[in-house]
Amino acid sequence: MRNLFLSGLARASALGTVLVAVTAAFATSAHANNVIVLNSGEATLSLIDETTRQVVSTIPTGKEPHHLMATPDNSSLIVANSVSNNLMFVDPKTGKPQRWVEGIEDPYQVGFSPDRKWFVSTGLRLDRLDIYHYDGTNVSIAKRIPLAVMPSHIAFSSDSKTVFISLQVSGEVAAIDLATQKVLWKMKVGPVPAGLWMTPGDKYLLVGMTGADYVAVVDWRNQKVVKTIKTGNGAHNFRSLADGKHVAVSNRVASTISIIDEDTLTNVGDITGLMAGPDDMELSADKRYLWVTFRFAKHVGIIDLNNRKLIQTIAVGRSPHGIYFFDRAPNGS
C-alpha cells in the first residue's frame, strides 16, 4: 500500500508561495520555545514567544487547521488541516514547517495510540473514522470506518486496545477495537458530546457535553452513564493539570473553565472572567500557567492557576483552536 507520509512531498510546486512566506517569517521567529496556536478561520498558525508573550510571526497552513498532536518521539508537531485533506509537520519548539503529507482525508482530530502502533483521524465532515498503521515514521491506511454523525474527539484505553470517539450530532460515544478495526458498541451520552478524557486506571470516561452544562461520567466497560458533573454551558474539552488529581474542562458557551477532581468526580471550582469561547488549553512546565484559546474572541489567554485569574490576553487570528508548546507539563494524570 502506498506510503502516505512519503507521498506528501508531491505538492512542492503548489507550496512555493507558502514556503517563501515561511522563510521570511522565520527570520525573526526562531525562538527556543514558541507557543503554537491554530487559527482555524484563517488557515494560519500564530507563533507566540512564551517568554515575552508577543506574537512573533503568522504562518500559512492548509484550510481549517483545528487540532494538533505531537509525534510520539516529539520530533514533530502535526497540524491537521481538515478541509485541505493533509497534514503539516512543524518543529514542536519553533513552529517551523518540516514537511507536508497528502491523502489524509478530513483530519479533524488526530491521535496516536499509547503503544505507538496506530494513528487515528476523525472525519467530522465525512462522518468517518480512519485508522492507520504507524511504524514510527510513516502511516498506511488500515481501515476507513463509516461513523455517523460528526465524529470529533478521541480517547484511548491505556492498553491501546480500544479507541473512543464522540459523535456530536447523534449524541453518542463509539468504541472501536483497534486490532480488528470494528465498532464494538455505541451508546447515548447526551447532547453534542465533544472532548473525551480517561480518568486514572481507565476507570471512567469523561465526556464534555457541548450541548449542555455538564460532563458525563461513563462506565465504559458496562456502557452506562453513572453520573453527571455540572460545569458550565458548552462543556467542551479537557486538559490535565498534571497533579495526579485534577483535570480542567473548558465551557465554551459559559466562557468559564471548571476544575474536576478525578477521584471524587466533582467540580471543585470555576475560573470566571474569561473572554468568549474558551476551547483548547495548554499547561506550562511549572504547572502554574494555563494557556487557553478563545474561539469566539480572536485571542489567547493566560490564567495564573495560583489564584485562578486571567492575567493576560494576546490577539491572534480568527477562530483560534488548537494550542501547543514544547516545554509543557505532561497531559495526563
C-alpha positions in Angstrom: 0.0 0.0 0.0 1.3 3.5 -0.9 3.1 5.1 2.0 1.1 8.3 2.6 3.8 10.1 4.6 6.3 9.9 1.8 3.8 10.9 -0.9 3.2 14.3 0.8 6.2 15.9 -0.8 4.5 15.8 -4.2 2.8 19.1 -3.7 6.0 21.1 -3.6 5.2 23.3 -6.5 1.8 24.3 -5.1 3.5 25.3 -1.8 6.0 27.7 -3.4 4.4 30.9 -2.1 3.8 29.4 1.3 7.5 28.5 1.7 8.6 32.0 0.7 6.3 33.4 3.4 7.5 30.9 5.9 11.2 31.7 5.2 10.6 35.4 5.7 8.7 34.8 8.9 11.4 32.7 10.4 14.0 35.5 10.0 12.7 36.7 13.4 10.7 33.8 14.9 13.2 31.0 15.6 12.9 31.2 19.4 13.7 28.3 21.7 10.1 27.7 22.6 7.2 29.2 20.7 3.6 28.8 21.6 1.8 27.4 18.5 -1.8 28.5 18.0 -4.0 27.3 15.1 -6.3 29.9 13.6 -8.9 27.6 12.0 -10.8 30.5 10.5 -7.8 32.0 8.7 -5.7 28.9 7.7 -2.8 30.2 9.6 -0.8 29.5 12.8 0.3 32.1 15.2 3.7 31.8 16.9 4.0 33.5 20.3 7.3 33.8 22.2 6.4 32.1 25.5 8.8 34.4 27.4 7.8 37.8 26.0 4.3 36.7 25.3 4.4 38.5 22.0 3.3 37.2 18.5 6.5 36.8 16.5 5.0 35.6 13.2 2.0 34.2 11.4 2.5 31.3 9.1 0.1 29.8 6.4 -1.3 26.3 6.9 -3.8 24.3 5.0 -7.5 25.0 5.2 -9.2 24.8 8.6 -6.5 23.6 10.9 -8.4 22.6 14.0 -6.3 20.2 16.1 -2.6 19.3 16.5 -0.7 16.4 18.0 3.0 15.7 18.7 4.5 12.6 17.2 5.4 10.0 19.9 9.1 10.9 19.7 8.4 14.6 20.0 10.4 15.3 16.8 7.4 16.9 15.1 4.1 18.5 15.8 1.3 17.5 13.4 -1.2 20.2 12.3 -4.4 18.5 10.9 -5.8 20.6 8.0 -9.3 19.2 7.7 -10.5 20.9 4.5 -7.2 20.6 2.7 -7.1 16.9 3.4 -3.5 17.0 4.5 -1.1 17.2 7.5 1.5 19.8 8.1 4.5 18.8 10.2 6.2 21.6 12.1 9.1 21.8 14.6 7.4 21.5 18.0 9.7 24.1 19.6 9.7 26.8 16.9 6.7 26.0 14.7 8.9 26.0 11.6 7.4 23.8 8.9 9.2 20.5 8.2 7.1 18.7 5.6 3.6 18.0 4.3 1.6 14.8 4.0 -1.2 14.4 1.5 -4.1 11.9 1.2 -5.3 12.2 4.8 -8.9 12.9 4.2 -10.8 15.3 6.5 -8.4 15.1 9.5 -10.3 16.9 12.2 -8.9 15.4 15.4 -5.9 13.1 15.3 -4.1 10.9 17.9 -1.6 8.2 18.5 -2.4 5.1 20.5 -0.3 4.7 23.7 1.7 1.8 22.2 2.5 3.9 19.1 1.2 1.4 16.6 -1.9 3.3 15.5 -2.6 6.7 14.1 -6.3 7.7 14.2 -8.1 10.5 12.5 -11.7 11.6 12.8 -13.6 12.9 9.8 -16.1 15.4 11.2 -17.2 16.4 7.7 -17.2 12.9 6.1 -18.8 11.0 9.1 -15.9 8.6 9.1 -13.0 7.3 11.3 -9.7 6.5 9.6 -7.3 4.1 11.3 -3.7 4.0 10.1 -0.8 1.7 10.9 2.2 3.6 12.3 5.7 2.3 12.0 7.4 5.1 14.0 7.9 7.3 10.9 5.2 6.6 8.3 1.5 5.7 8.2 -0.5 3.5 5.9 -4.3 3.1 6.0 -5.7 0.1 7.9 -9.4 0.8 7.5 -11.9 3.6 6.9 -14.9 3.1 9.1 -18.3 4.9 8.5 -19.2 6.6 11.8 -22.2 8.9 11.9 -22.8 11.5 12.9 -20.0 14.0 13.1 -17.2 12.1 14.9 -15.0 14.6 16.6 -12.8 13.8 19.7 -10.6 10.9 20.6 -9.5 9.0 23.7 -7.6 5.7 24.0 -7.6 2.9 26.6 -4.2 2.7 28.2 -3.7 -0.8 26.8 -4.2 0.5 23.2 -6.9 -2.0 22.6 -9.8 0.5 22.3 -10.3 4.0 20.9 -13.3 6.0 21.9 -14.9 8.6 19.6 -17.5 11.2 20.4 -20.3 11.6 17.8 -21.6 15.2 18.1 -24.9 15.1 16.2 -26.1 11.6 17.3 -25.2 12.3 20.9 -23.2 9.1 21.3 -19.8 7.7 22.1 -18.5 4.9 20.0 -15.9 2.3 21.0 -13.7 0.7 18.3 -11.4 -2.3 18.6 -8.1 -1.2 17.1 -6.8 -4.6 16.2 -9.8 -5.6 14.2 -11.0 -2.0 13.3 -14.5 -3.0 14.2 -17.1 -0.9 16.1 -17.7 -2.6 19.4 -20.6 -0.5 20.6 -22.3 2.9 20.6 -24.1 4.4 23.5 -26.1 7.6 24.1 -24.4 10.1 26.4 -26.1 13.4 25.9 -26.4 16.4 23.6 -23.4 17.3 21.4 -20.6 15.3 23.1 -17.2 16.6 22.3 -14.0 16.2 24.4 -13.1 12.9 25.9 -11.0 12.2 29.0 -9.9 8.9 30.6 -9.6 9.0 34.4 -6.7 7.3 36.2 -6.6 3.5 35.8 -9.1 3.7 32.9 -11.9 3.7 35.5 -14.2 6.2 33.8 -14.5 8.0 30.5 -15.4 11.7 30.9 -17.4 13.3 28.1 -17.8 17.1 27.7 -21.4 18.0 26.7 -21.1 21.0 24.4 -24.9 21.0 24.0 -25.4 21.1 27.8 -23.8 22.2 31.0 -22.2 19.1 32.4 -19.6 16.4 32.0 -20.9 12.8 31.7 -19.1 10.1 33.7 -19.2 6.9 31.7 -18.6 3.4 33.0 -17.4 2.4 29.6 -17.0 -1.3 30.4 -20.7 -1.5 31.3 -21.8 1.1 28.8 -23.6 3.3 31.3 -23.6 6.9 32.4 -23.2 6.7 36.1 -23.0 10.4 37.0 -23.1 13.9 35.6 -20.8 16.7 36.8 -22.3 20.2 36.5 -19.8 22.6 34.9 -21.0 25.4 32.6 -22.9 25.7 29.4 -20.9 24.2 26.4 -18.6 21.8 28.3 -16.2 21.1 25.6 -12.5 20.0 26.0 -10.1 18.7 28.7 -6.6 19.4 29.8 -4.8 17.6 32.7 -3.4 19.9 35.4 -0.7 17.3 35.8 -1.1 17.0 39.6 -2.4 13.4 39.6 -5.9 14.5 40.6 -7.4 17.4 38.6 -8.5 18.0 35.0 -9.7 21.3 33.5 -12.7 21.4 31.2 -13.5 24.5 29.0 -17.1 25.7 28.9 -17.4 27.4 25.5 -20.8 28.9 26.0 -20.5 29.9 29.6 -17.0 31.3 28.9 -15.6 29.6 32.0 -13.2 26.7 32.9 -14.2 24.2 35.5 -11.7 22.1 37.6 -12.8 18.5 38.1 -11.5 16.3 40.8 -10.8 12.9 39.2 -11.2 11.0 42.5 -14.4 12.4 43.7 -15.8 13.2 40.3 -16.9 16.7 41.4 -16.5 20.2 40.2 -14.1 21.8 42.7 -14.1 25.3 41.2 -14.8 27.5 38.2 -12.4 30.0 36.6 -14.5 33.0 35.5 -13.9 36.4 34.0 -12.7 34.9 30.7 -13.2 36.0 27.1 -15.8 34.4 24.8 -15.4 30.7 23.8 -12.6 29.1 25.8 -11.6 26.0 23.9 -8.3 24.2 23.9 -5.8 24.5 26.7 -2.1 24.0 27.4 -0.2 24.0 30.7 3.3 25.5 31.4 6.0 23.1 32.6 5.9 24.6 36.1 2.1 23.9 36.2 1.4 27.5 37.1 0.1 29.0 33.8 -2.9 27.6 31.8 -3.0 29.0 28.3 -6.4 28.8 26.5 -7.7 29.7 23.1 -10.8 31.9 23.0 -12.5 30.6 19.9 -15.0 33.4 19.6 -12.7 36.3 20.6 -9.6 36.0 18.3 -7.4 35.9 21.4 -5.3 33.5 23.6 -5.4 33.9 27.3 -3.1 33.1 30.2 -4.5 32.0 33.5 -2.5 32.1 36.7 -3.6 28.9 38.5 -2.3 30.1 41.8 -5.3 32.5 42.0 -7.3 31.1 39.1 -7.3 34.5 37.4 -6.9 35.6 33.7 -3.8 37.7 33.8 -3.1 38.4 30.1 -4.7 38.1 26.6 -2.9 38.1 23.3 -4.6 38.8 19.9 -4.2 36.1 17.3 -6.2 35.1 14.2 -9.8 34.2 13.6 -11.3 31.2 15.5 -8.2 30.1 17.4 -8.5 26.4 18.3 -5.5 24.1 18.9 -2.7 25.3 21.1 0.7 23.6 22.0 4.1 24.4 23.3 7.1 22.0 23.7 8.1 23.0 27.3 4.8 21.8 28.8 3.5 19.8 31.7 2.5 16.3 30.8 -1.1 15.9 29.6 -2.0 13.1 31.9 -2.9 12.4 35.5 
